[in-house]
Amino acid sequence: MRLTVDSVRPCLEGGIPGVMATASAEGEPNVAYLSQVEYVDARHVALSFQFFNKTRHNVLANPLVELLVVHPVTAAMYRLRARYLRTESEGPLFERMKAKLAGVASHVGMAEVFRLRGSDVYEVLAVEPVGAPTLPAPPPGLNRLAALRRTLQALMPAQTLEGLFDTLLDALQREFAVDHAMVLMDEGERQCLATVASRGYGASGVGAEIPMGQGVIGVAARARTPIRIGHLTQDRAYNQTIREALVREGGQPLEDEIPWPGLAQPHSQLAVPICDGGELLGVLFVESTKDQRFTSDDEDALLALAAHVGALQRHLQTRAEEPEPAEPAAAMAGPSPPHEPLGEPLRVRHFAADGSVFLDDQYLIRGLAGAILWLLLQTHVQEGRTDFSNRELRLAPSLRLPEVGDNLEARLLMLTRRLEERCDGLRLVRTGRGRFRLCVLRPLSLAEQA
């Protein structure tokens, strides 16, 4: 059977450095170790371009090269004959290699030396074994295809976005043995991603934000590509705890920042974009305290899973806008609101500049979710209403929702969970498809801030 790049993909994980042989235009050979060999597809690999050295000069003069890669468990060696095609200095491939190189570089104490300048793409012309494996192959581990199938089957009955995300995170733990995971949604014009669900952390972190392009999550979202790191990295560009470092002058934490729920020292991270038809909806993120916890098989499985989640998420968001079949009034009503709010007035401050909402001087949420809550509270105070629908929010001029890609259901879920965690005076309760009730348990005192 003819070997392809797929056949030797475990050799490209970086556990054992590869070797590259080149020759000058005059035929003078040169051999060098490789910092990185990245899988592209069954016929292509990419090598990291970091230095203008002898290898680089040879490749530009003579594009035919040979690579030697080693299986990290069996020690089997393979020779790849390849031809240089091009160098990419931006885009998904470059971002993946840049993130992975940062993890490897900081792991070996060379973060200031290993700087990616480009991704050199090669066509693999032949793959040949060199000798026989010296160690036995590892026993079969997790069957990711079977785990993916069971997870997809578990997701199919989901009727709400909350049910979809909870089932997803439960399945990741049950089927893939992933103990730390979260789902984040794209915040659109605000150029960040916000956590809507998580598992395995001391605090849920719902509402915690990562700027677009920051950390493995932000880079995966911006480039629409999986980002996988197998070692603890001190590179701030990929360190998820960067949000904890954001402070105001004087060294005090930002009063309107929700603490990031991620691991303090993650050794392995994998972020995959959740998309539908090319449109970014969010990111699925998993992490571990173990080195090299996530393999290329995990990456492939979670990428396929995220694509399915994206399609289901869009379906559920669209379904929430459709008229619901007639049901008995009692089945649609949901919990009855209290007759009269009790206790001390709940002081609510809203900052129109960024949509921030503070309850009794404690930060709750911002952005579109904050603007939605403020609209609901104002309507309740002015009209006495408690029942609302997704459709009227979509049509509300003050919210300025985009015609497509507004992630309204995800924002309502995030708002619902933040209120459950942080406020004893307000609740959002689903009363039917695309309908919900604002439960006001304390008197309200509203104040709009400049």
C-alpha positions in Angstrom: 0.0 0.0 0.0 1.3 3.4 -0.9 2.0 5.6 2.1 0.7 9.1 2.4 1.2 11.9 4.8 -1.9 10.6 6.7 0.1 7.3 7.3 2.8 9.1 9.2 0.7 11.8 10.9 1.7 10.7 14.5 5.3 11.5 13.5 4.4 15.2 12.9 3.3 15.9 16.5 6.7 17.3 17.5 7.6 14.7 20.0 10.8 13.8 18.2 12.5 16.5 16.0 12.6 15.7 12.3 15.6 16.1 10.0 15.7 17.9 6.6 18.3 17.4 3.8 18.7 20.0 1.1 21.2 20.7 -1.6 22.5 23.9 -3.2 22.2 24.6 -6.9 25.7 23.2 -7.2 24.7 19.9 -5.5 26.4 20.6 -2.1 24.3 18.9 0.6 23.1 20.3 4.0 21.3 18.6 6.8 19.5 20.3 9.7 17.0 19.6 12.4 13.4 20.8 12.0 11.6 22.9 14.5 8.2 22.0 13.1 6.5 19.7 10.5 2.8 20.6 10.2 0.2 18.3 8.6 -1.7 20.1 5.8 -3.4 17.2 4.0 -2.7 13.8 2.6 -0.2 15.3 0.0 1.2 18.3 1.7 3.2 19.4 4.8 4.4 22.7 6.0 7.7 23.5 7.6 8.5 26.5 9.8 10.5 29.3 8.2 12.4 31.1 11.0 15.9 31.9 9.8 17.6 33.0 6.6 20.1 30.1 6.9 21.8 27.6 4.6 18.7 25.4 4.5 16.6 28.4 3.4 19.0 29.4 0.6 19.2 25.8 -0.7 15.4 25.5 -0.8 15.0 28.7 -2.8 17.7 27.5 -5.2 16.7 23.8 -5.4 13.1 23.0 -4.2 13.6 19.2 -3.9 14.2 18.1 -0.3 14.1 15.0 1.9 12.6 14.8 5.4 13.2 12.2 8.0 10.4 11.9 10.7 10.2 9.5 13.6 7.1 7.9 15.3 7.1 9.1 18.9 6.2 5.7 20.3 7.5 2.9 18.0 10.6 4.9 16.8 9.7 3.9 13.3 11.4 6.2 10.8 10.0 7.5 7.5 11.6 9.4 4.6 9.5 12.0 2.8 10.6 13.3 -0.6 9.0 16.7 -1.1 9.1 19.8 -3.3 8.8 23.4 -2.0 5.8 25.2 -3.3 5.3 28.5 -1.5 5.6 30.5 1.8 2.5 31.7 3.6 3.0 34.5 6.1 -0.7 34.9 7.1 -3.9 32.9 7.2 -5.1 29.7 9.0 -2.0 27.6 8.4 0.4 30.3 9.5 -1.7 31.0 12.7 -1.8 27.3 13.6 2.0 26.9 13.2 2.7 30.2 15.0 0.7 29.1 18.0 2.2 25.6 18.2 5.7 26.9 17.8 5.1 29.4 20.7 4.1 26.4 22.9 7.2 24.4 22.0 9.6 27.3 22.2 8.5 28.3 25.7 8.6 24.6 26.8 12.3 24.4 25.9 13.1 27.9 27.1 13.7 29.4 23.6 10.6 31.7 23.3 12.8 34.6 22.2 14.6 32.5 19.5 11.7 30.6 17.9 9.8 33.2 15.9 7.8 32.1 12.9 8.4 34.2 9.8 6.4 32.0 7.4 5.0 28.6 6.7 6.8 26.9 3.9 4.4 24.5 2.1 5.7 21.4 0.4 4.1 18.8 -1.9 5.0 15.3 -0.6 6.1 13.2 -3.6 6.8 9.9 -1.8 6.7 8.4 1.7 9.0 5.5 2.4 9.7 3.5 5.6 13.3 3.4 6.8 14.0 0.2 8.6 11.5 -1.5 11.0 9.9 -0.2 14.2 12.1 -0.9 17.2 9.3 -0.7 19.8 5.8 -2.2 19.8 2.8 -0.1 18.8 0.7 1.2 21.7 -2.5 -0.5 22.5 -5.7 0.9 20.9 -6.9 4.0 22.9 -10.0 6.0 22.6 -11.9 5.4 19.4 -12.6 9.0 18.5 -14.9 8.1 15.5 -17.1 6.0 17.8 -17.0 8.8 20.4 -18.0 11.3 17.8 -20.9 9.2 16.6 -22.3 8.8 20.1 -21.9 12.5 20.8 -23.7 13.5 17.6 -26.5 11.1 18.5 -26.8 12.7 22.0 -27.0 16.2 20.5 -29.8 15.5 18.0 -32.8 15.7 20.5 -31.7 19.2 21.8 -34.6 21.6 21.7 -32.9 24.7 23.1 -29.5 26.2 23.0 -29.0 25.6 26.7 -29.8 21.9 26.2 -27.4 21.8 23.2 -24.4 23.3 25.1 -25.0 21.3 28.3 -25.3 18.0 26.3 -22.2 18.9 24.3 -20.1 19.5 27.5 -21.4 16.4 29.2 -20.6 14.3 26.1 -17.1 15.7 25.9 -16.5 14.5 29.5 -18.2 11.2 29.0 -17.1 10.2 25.5 -13.7 12.0 25.1 -12.6 12.1 28.8 -12.2 15.9 28.6 -12.5 17.4 32.1 -12.1 21.1 31.3 -14.1 22.6 28.4 -16.2 25.7 27.5 -18.3 27.1 24.7 -17.9 30.8 23.8 -19.9 32.9 21.4 -18.9 35.6 18.9 -19.8 39.0 20.2 -19.8 40.5 16.7 -19.0 44.2 16.5 -17.4 44.2 20.0 -14.6 42.0 18.5 -14.5 39.5 21.4 -15.9 36.1 22.5 -17.9 35.5 25.6 -18.3 32.3 27.6 -21.8 30.9 27.6 -21.2 27.4 29.1 -18.3 25.6 30.8 -17.4 22.4 32.7 -14.7 21.4 35.1 -14.0 24.8 36.7 -14.6 26.2 40.2 -16.7 29.0 38.7 -18.7 28.9 35.5 -17.1 32.1 34.1 -20.3 32.8 32.1 -19.8 36.2 30.5 -16.0 36.1 30.7 -14.5 37.6 27.5 -11.5 36.9 25.3 -10.6 39.6 22.7 -10.7 38.4 19.1 -7.2 37.3 18.1 -6.0 36.9 21.7 -5.1 33.5 23.1 -5.7 30.2 21.4 -9.4 30.9 21.5 -9.2 34.3 19.9 -6.7 33.2 17.3 -8.9 30.2 16.4 -11.9 32.5 16.0 -10.1 35.1 13.9 -8.4 32.6 11.6 -11.4 30.2 11.5 -9.0 27.3 12.1 -8.2 24.9 15.0 -5.4 26.0 17.3 -3.7 23.2 19.3 -0.8 23.6 21.8 0.8 20.6 23.6 3.0 22.3 26.1 2.7 25.0 28.8 3.4 28.3 27.1 4.5 31.6 28.7 3.9 33.5 25.5 1.2 36.1 26.4 -0.2 35.9 22.9 -1.5 32.4 23.7 -1.9 32.4 27.5 -5.5 32.2 28.4 -4.9 33.8 31.8 -4.1 37.1 30.2 -7.5 38.5 31.2 -6.4 38.3 34.8 -3.6 40.7 34.1 -5.9 43.5 32.9 -5.9 46.1 35.7 -6.7 49.8 36.0 -4.0 52.3 37.0 -3.1 51.6 40.6 -3.1 47.8 40.1 -6.7 47.1 41.0 -8.7 44.6 39.0 -11.2 45.9 36.5 -14.5 46.2 38.2 -16.3 45.2 35.0 -14.3 42.1 34.2 -15.6 38.6 34.9 -12.7 36.4 36.0 -11.5 34.0 33.3 -12.5 30.4 34.4 -9.6 28.6 32.6 -6.8 26.6 34.2 -4.1 28.6 35.8 -1.3 26.6 34.1 -2.7 24.6 31.1 -0.2 22.3 29.4 -2.5 21.4 26.5 -5.1 23.5 24.8 -7.3 23.0 21.7 -9.7 25.6 20.3 -11.9 24.9 17.3 -14.2 27.4 15.6 -17.9 26.8 15.6 -19.2 27.9 12.2 -22.2 27.6 10.0 -21.8 28.1 6.3 -18.5 30.0 6.8 -20.0 32.3 9.4 -18.4 32.3 12.9 -20.8 31.6 15.7 -18.3 30.8 18.5 -15.5 28.5 19.7 -15.3 25.2 21.4 -12.3 25.1 23.8 -10.8 22.2 25.8 -7.7 22.1 27.9 -5.7 19.9 30.3 -2.9 20.0 32.8 -1.1 17.2 30.9 1.5 17.7 28.1 0.4 16.6 24.6 -3.1 15.6 25.9 -4.8 16.4 22.6 -3.7 14.7 19.4 -4.4 15.3 15.7 -7.3 12.8 16.0 -8.8 14.8 18.8 -8.5 17.9 16.6 -10.2 16.2 13.7 -13.0 14.8 15.8 -13.7 18.1 17.6 -13.6 20.1 14.4 -16.2 17.8 12.9 -18.2 18.0 16.1 -18.0 21.8 16.1 -19.4 22.0 12.5 -22.4 19.9 13.6 -22.9 22.1 16.7 -22.8 25.2 14.4 -25.5 23.8 12.2 -27.7 22.8 15.2 -27.1 26.2 16.8 -28.3 28.0 13.7 -31.3 25.7 13.4 -32.4 26.3 17.0 -31.9 30.1 16.7 -34.0 30.1 13.5 -36.6 27.8 15.1 -37.0 30.3 18.0 -38.3 32.8 15.6 -41.0 30.6 14.1 -44.6 30.5 15.4 -45.1 27.8 17.9 -47.9 25.2 17.4 -51.0 25.9 19.5 -50.7 24.5 23.0 -52.9 24.7 26.1 -52.4 28.0 27.9 -51.4 26.3 31.1 -48.5 24.5 29.3 -47.2 27.8 27.8 -47.5 30.0 30.8 -44.5 28.9 32.8 -44.0 29.9 36.5 -46.3 32.7 37.7 -44.5 35.9 38.7 -44.9 37.1 42.3 -47.7 39.5 42.9 -45.5 42.2 44.4 -41.7 42.6 44.5 -40.4 42.5 48.1 -37.3 43.7 49.9 -34.8 46.5 49.3 -34.9 48.2 45.9 -32.5 46.6 43.4 -30.4 49.5 42.1 -29.7 49.0 38.4 -27.2 51.2 36.5 -26.8 51.1 32.7 -23.9 52.6 30.8 -25.0 53.2 27.2 -21.4 53.5 25.9 -20.8 49.7 26.2 -24.1 48.3 27.4 -22.7 47.6 30.9 -25.2 46.8 33.6 -24.4 47.0 37.3 -26.7 45.6 40.0 -26.3 47.1 43.5 -22.9 48.3 42.3 -21.8 44.8 41.2 -20.9 44.3 37.6 -23.3 41.9 35.8 -22.8 42.0 32.0 -22.2 44.3 29.0 -22.6 44.5 25.3 -25.8 43.4 23.6 -26.8 41.2 26.5 -26.6 44.2 28.8 -28.6 46.3 26.3 -31.3 43.6 26.2 -31.6 43.5 30.0 -31.9 47.3 30.1 -34.7 47.3 27.5 -36.6 44.6 29.4 -36.3 46.5 32.7 -37.4 49.8 31.2 -40.4 48.2 29.4 -41.4 46.5 32.7 -41.2 49.7 34.7 -43.0 51.8 32.0 -45.7 49.2 31.0 -45.7 46.6 33.7 -45.0 43.9 31.3 -43.2 40.6 32.2 -43.6 38.5 29.1 -41.4 39.0 26.0 -40.4 37.3 22.8 -37.3 36.9 20.7 -39.1 38.4 17.8 -39.8 41.7 19.5 -36.2 42.0 20.6 -35.1 41.4 17.1 -37.3 44.3 15.9 -36.4 46.7 18.8 -34.7 49.8 17.2 -32.6 50.4 20.3 -30.8 47.1 20.1 -29.8 47.5 16.4 -29.5 43.8 15.9 -27.9 42.7 12.6 -30.2 41.0 10.1 -28.1 37.8 10.3 -25.6 36.4 12.8 -26.9 38.1 15.9 -26.5 35.1 18.2 -29.6 36.3 20.1 -30.4 32.9 21.7 -26.9 32.6 22.9 -26.9 36.1 24.4 -30.2 35.4 26.2 -28.7 32.1 27.6 -25.6 34.0 28.9 -27.9 36.7 30.5 -30.1 34.0 32.1 -27.1 32.2 33.6 -25.5 35.4 34.8 -28.7 36.5 36.6 -28.9 33.1 38.2 -25.4 33.3 39.5 -25.2 37.0 40.5 -28.6 38.4 41.3 -31.4 37.4 43.7 -33.8 40.0 42.4 -34.2 39.1 38.7 -34.8 36.0 36.7 -35.4 35.1 33.0 -37.6 32.0 32.6 -38.4 30.4 29.2 -42.2 30.1 28.7 -42.2 28.7 25.2 -40.4 28.6 21.9 -38.9 32.1 21.4 -40.7 33.4 24.5 -39.5 34.2 28.0 -40.6 35.9 31.2 -38.9 38.5 33.3 -39.4 37.7 37.0 -38.9 40.8 39.1 -38.5 39.7 42.8 -37.4 43.1 44.2 -38.5 46.6 43.5 -36.4 48.3 40.8 -34.5 51.6 40.8 -33.1 52.3 37.3 -30.4 54.8 36.5 -28.9 55.6 33.0 -25.3 56.6 33.3 -23.3 58.7 30.8 
